[in-house]
Amino acid sequence: MKKKIICVFGKPINHSLSPIIHNYFYKKNNISLYYKALNIKNKKMLKKEWINLVKCGGIGLNVTVPYKHYAIKLANKVCYRAKIAGAVNTLIINKTNLYGDTTDGVGLIRDLKRLKIKLLNKRILLLGAGGAINSIIQQLLDLGPKKIYLVNRTLLKCKEIINRFNLKNIIKFCSYEALKNKKSFDVIINGTSLSIKKDKISLYKNIFKKTIAYDLMYSNLMTNFLLFSKLNKAKIYDGLGMLIEQAAETYFLLNNIHPKTKNLHKTLRNLLNNNDKKKYY
């Protein structure tokens, strides 16, 4: 059987768990796979390697930071959820189209379901207004939250998101400073990289009360965001489960098969915890 060829592009990429996850799915379903991670230095290299992948018979591409917004330009057909997000993390190559999709939102929702976290009529706070947050908002809205608050250092980005979704009665925005006057949130999701830096966390104790804190990043270290949340009695989770579930959705898009993920969560968590190199992903 001819091997299927898939790549993942990003910068940096050496830490990526995507090759492990996708090889696991393909092996379990007895499909031969060649999966390669490429460190892409710039947009020019991204386009060049994408063309090479298409020419050599590749079936798909995974895209991670910082190229998700640019990669949407490589597709000649884009699904609705990717158009809303303005970015793709999956490109599918077939005879007639180069199809772009984003599986991040689906991955998050499936992980929240796995963790038994319900969002119906809940107050949600989203930290950040970049690609990570853009790719999950529509799926969060589909679960019927009472309110979604966006907070970002650049408030103009928050306004752009609200205008795009046209749901001003549900989606609100505020500054970090204004959080000191807000009541507690049921769920807080961090989509920024600030939590891994030495910057002071611009959050306040009053927004935590029986709160669930979810960081879209994953690590064998606790991010500053999760540490602050834990100190304020929140239940904390990182984004490893989201990574696994979004990869499963990508696998489905490429093969029309839903892979089983249950055992993979424990396997990858153990792999991370036993890694001597302490870093964030």
Summary of the structure (lengths in Angstrom):
residues: 281
radius of gyration: 18.8
end to end distance: 34.1
largest distance: 61.6
contacts: 915
relative contact order: 0.13
helix: 41%
strand: 22%
